[in-house]
Amino acid sequence: MCGIVGILGRGPVVGQLVASLERLEYRGYDSAGVATLEGLRIERRRAEGKLRNLAERLHRQPLSGHIGIGHTRWATHGRPTERNAHPHATENVAVVHNGIIENFRELRAELEQNGAHFSSETDTEVVAHLVESYLMNGYSPQHAVQASVLRLHGAFALVFLFKGHDDLLIGARKGSPLAIGHGNGETYLGSDAIALAPLTDSIAYLEDGDWAVLTRTTCVIHDADGTIVHRETSKSGASSLLVDKANYRHFMAKEIHEQPMVAGQTLAHYVDIGAERVALPLTLPFNFNSIQRISITACGTASYAGYIAKYWFERLARLPVEIDVASEFRYREAPLRKGDLAIVISQSGETADTLAALRYAKSQGLHTISVVNVQTSTIARESESVLPTLAGPEIGVASTKAFICQLVVMAALALAAGKERDKLHEIDESKLVRELIEVPRLIAAALLIEPQIEKLARHVAKSSDVLYLGRGTSAPLAMEGALKLKEISYIHSEGYAAGELKHGPIALIDETVPVVVIAPYDAVFGKTVSNMQEVAARGGNIILITDAKGASEATVDTLMTIVMPDMGGSFTPMVYAIPVQLLAYHTAVVMGTDVDQPRNLAKSVTVE
Ligand code: F6R
């Protein structure tokens, strides 16, 4: 998953390329590079690591071309070195790529046999050599790209720059997103509308198999068969302002603290607060009474939002739910019933596996709903109904506010399903909606425990393993807590349903292992206390997250008890997520890791 951009400008483009790459850095930050035409010659500048390294390189060795391409990389094939940084180039063509060329080994062997010399370990470099080979055989740039793309297997968005052609960029897409921007005497290509937002808000999206030939004033799009096609240009809602950290040290901290506001915004979109009724913003094209089973698919944090929602749909709407991580679902060939419902959850709306799951569900005749944060994303555009999360741009790689908003949307949808299926009477609906309406205030109250968590983080930072336990909806939240901690602090952590402890994980427990127990005082609290006793008996250090009643009833010694605000029992994960997020955040700060851009990760995962 990389970010790509191309600009046909009226003046020097390198500043605009870097500005666009800055907006694409969420897609990867292993290396960055640009190529421009200087005179009619291709010139490249590339640098390992973050974009600022490229900016420094450009300061020392400036470029002044009026046409160029740029790339920010999340390494798939080949280490994150300068040699492997894009653009990759031959004598006559330079290319930037997002995706994976699956048959690159065969192509490379063939090209090497014909005399090509490779200088990187990447899959992408074969694309440059392939196009070059066609150019050498007398093909025009356009025909060389068309012929090359037909030979590529895998997923790609590509942008090509050609030596000697200062009014030509070619873009091609299969599997990975690519947008075209129209400016005033300028045209652009980019991974998304966000990257192009400072340049234009007139955006068209290429569809799978499309390739586009751009000059400064024209844009001709062909589909996979080579037929010229029209793709609608519309006004993008992406903001041209680069989101800043306000007074926070990290985006993640800012995003955690924005949660009362964004949860409130999302909530107001899905419930009629005055009437205490659920009120979805659209009419769904099916009735929940005709649905026999819901299939929820997502990755990572979004999948934990799905796991939590499973409890809500089953309890409130008496509807069975299957939940899969998207990377498994797509290959499992799950038997699905035509007319049932598939829900995909995604912050970015571009996650490759989640998108594939959506397409699979559609191909099986299911109704599809996407719960997405980026409304211009591929997943949003391809699903039958879109339920937006109104979290605003999430920049920190570790998802926080999008997760909370996903929970809000899923809770509202479960309520709507329960109501339509007559499983939820008006009186229960208003009680549950009242509980939901309280959530933003309760999140704000939960944020007040931050100083206590900061202290705890200094202890957790000394550990090499941490366990998270919970029952009911706290079980998937335990998994989310473990994911959050490991991805930004690099401390090994695991989340389990508390009842599973004695089936294996208990072997891990000794006095060096903190065990975070998420246990609001609810119907299963007593059972969780028994599990805590099993931990205490083995010298484990318990960190209990509970409410006042739970704190007084827990008969176990803890290292720390974090007392959460009192709340109704139905939607506790939306509030109990706060200490879990804060603990991961402050532990990472103590460890000195790169909180917003942790190693090896990227915000948007557009490869399998
Ligand atoms: C973890 C995290 C990831 C994402 C996952 C899915 O903090 O952010 O696990 O949740 O990569 O991404 P989206 O939601 O964009 O599909």
Residues whose N, C-alpha, C, O or C-beta is under 5 A from the ligand:
A	BS01	F6R	C299 G300 T301 A302 I345 S346 Q347 S348 G349 T351 V397 A398 S399 K603 V605
